[in-house]
Amino acid sequence: MKVSVMTVYFFQFTQCGYLMTIPYRAAFTEIDEHVYINKNTSMDKEDVLTVIGKAKERDEAFFGELHFTDDTYFIFCDDGKLIGKLGEDHAAVTPSILLKKHYICISDEYLDLDIIAHEITHAELHTRLSRKALKKVPTWFDEGLATQNDYRENYSDEQWAKQTDNGKKTVAPEDMDTPQKFYAGEKEDRRFRYLNAKHEVALWMKAHGQQGLLELIKKLNEGADFETAYAE
């Protein structure tokens, strides 16, 4: 009985359990392979698929090819109660107990090309890295890489120059290397860290390019320390 209660609790009341069982829930329907949307939604299904397609094209150009598709589920939802069960209204979730499974959760408010391309970048990076290697990656790099494919004005070079006084007032990478540091504070505090992370990674990408990124991922999977591999 205890195991049964714990199982029910896990699948019904935890984010990880709920996400894992989306394909079996009556509240959601599959509109394409690994793409789910809540039933009775007001979102246009063709619009959803079109935005996903464009976001994939952007990320494919960035990485050269995409590996994430077999391991990742898209979940779109405009039902407030169900969004609460998903635990996110726009995020790429990689539950720690699962092997190579990622969930991109998007509410109707965030049905946007830049946001979906951003979340796909997370999923692609996480798919390419082993779980051990992923633990080495600082949050600023994970988010900084994702914002390379996020063209919103909030994260533009102009905004970085304006808000940092042309680089005189920045956030050091070591001050945003963990989720606790990166996502702390108010919305504007977090947005400022996104700006700094994007700028840092953009400079690195300019110097190293796509091939440098792929080599960094390879080195991390082979056991290299992130700071050492990133500095090479």
N, C-alpha and C positions, 0 to 999 in steps of 0.2 A: 504493500500500500504506500509506503514511504517513497519508493522509487517512482511509482505512478504519479503521485502528487508532485514530486520534483520535476518529472518529465513534463507534466501539464504546465507547471509554472514556467519552465524554461521556454517552451514553445509559444506560450500565450502571453507571457508578461516580461520577457526579456527581448531586447532589440535583436540580438543575434538569432534567437530562436524564431522570432517572428519573421525576420528576413529570410531565413532558411526555408520557411514553409509557404512563402508567397505563391509558388506555382500550384499549391494544393488548396489555396483559400478561395472560397466562393466570392469574396469581395473583389477579386482581381481576375482579369482575363489577359491572355497572351495575344498580342497583336502582331508580333513578329518573333523570331527566335530570340529568346532571352529578354524580350521586351514586354513588360507587364504594365497595365493601366487599370485603375479602379473602375469597376462597373458603374454605370449611370454617371460617368464623368461628363463634364461640359467641354473638355479638351478635344480638339480635333485630332483623331488618330493619325491621319495623313500628315498633319503639321508636325506631330511628334516624330514620326519616322523620317521626315524630311530634315528636321533639325539634327537628329542623330547622324544621318548620312553626311551632312555638311561638316559636322564636328569631327567625324571619323576621317574625312578627307584632310582636314587641317592637321590632325594628329599624325596621320600617315605620312604627310609631307615632312613633319617635324622629326619623326623617328625613322623614317625610311620604309617601315612596314609595321603592322600592328599584330601583337601577340595576345592582347587581352580578351578577345571576343569569346573564346570558349570558356573562360573562367569568370565572366562578369555578367551580371543581371542588371538591366535598367528597370526601375520602378517609378512610374509617374502617378501622381495622386493629387486630387483636388478636394478630398474629403478631410476636413480638419481632424476628425477623430482618428482616422486611419493614419494620417501623417504623424500624429502623436505616437502611434504604435511603431511606426517605422523608425522614429527617433531622430529623423533629420528631414529638413525641407529642401536642402541642396548640399549633397556631400557624397563622396565616394568612401564607402565603409569597407574595411577589411577586418572582419572579426578575427580575433587572435586565436580562437580554437579551431578555425577551419583551415584547410590546406588549399591555397590558391583559389579562393572564392571571394569575389568582390561584388558589392552592391552599390549602384549609383542611384540614389534617391533624389527625385526632383518633384517639387510641387508645382502647381500651375503658375504660381507667382514667379518661379525661376526657370520657366521654360524658355531658355535663351541660348543661342549658339555659343556665346563666349563662356557661359557657365558650364554647359555640357562639355565643351572642348576642354575646359579646365579640369573637370572631374574625370574625363577619359584619360588625361595625362597622368593623373594620380593612379588610375587603374592600370595603365600601361607600365608605368615605372614599377608599381608593386608586383605586377605579373612577371616582369623581367628579373626582378631581384628575388633571391631566396629569402626565406623568413629571417634567417640569421643575418644576411646582408642588409635587409630592410631595417633591422633594429639599429644599424650603425648610421643610418642616414638622418641628419639633423632636420628638424621640422622646417627650418628656413630654406633648405635645399628642396625638399619635397614641395613646399608651397611656391618657392621661387621658380621651380621648373614648370609647375602647373600654370602659373601666370604668364609664362612665355606664349601660351596658346590662348590667353584671355586678353582680348584687346579692348576691354572696357576703359573708358577715360579715367576712372578712379586709379588705374595702375599705369598710366602713361608716363613717358619720360618727362613730359612737361609738368605733370603733377609731382613727380619725384624732385625735380629741380626747384619747384616752388615751395614744397613743404619741407625740404631739407636745406633750403637756402643754398642751392647748388652744391650740396654735399657737405656743408659745414655742420649740419645737425642730423646725423644718421644713427641707426641702431646697429651695434656691432653684432656679427653673426653669433657670437657666444651668448648674447643676451636674448636670443630667440631660437635656441637650438633644441628646445623641448616643447611639447604641446602646452605644458603648463606656462612656460614663458611666452610662447608665441601668441596664444589665444587669450591671454590675460587682459583684464581691463575693459574699457568701453569699446564700442564699435570703431571709433576713430583711432584708438590706440592700435587695434588689430589691423585696421586698414593701413596705418603707417608702417607696420611691420611687413605687410604684404608688399608695399611699395619698395621698401628696402631690400626685401628678399628677391623681388623681381629684378631690381637693378643689379644686384650682386650676381645673380645667375646669368643675366643678360650679358654682362661683361665677360663672364667665364665662357659662355656659349660663343661669343664673338671671337674669342681667342682660340677655342678648341673645336667648335663646330659640332656637327652631328656625329662624326666619327669619334671625336673626343668623348662625347657623351656615352656612346656605345662602349668605348674602351674603359671608361670609368665604371660602368655597370659590370663589365666583365671582371675588372680587378676586384670590385667589392664582392662579387660572387666567389672569387678565388681566395677571399679571406683578407684582403687589404684593408688597412685602416682608412676611414673616410678622409680625414684631414690630410693624410699623406698622399692618397691617390688624387684628391681634388687639387692639391698644390702642384702636382707634376705637370 
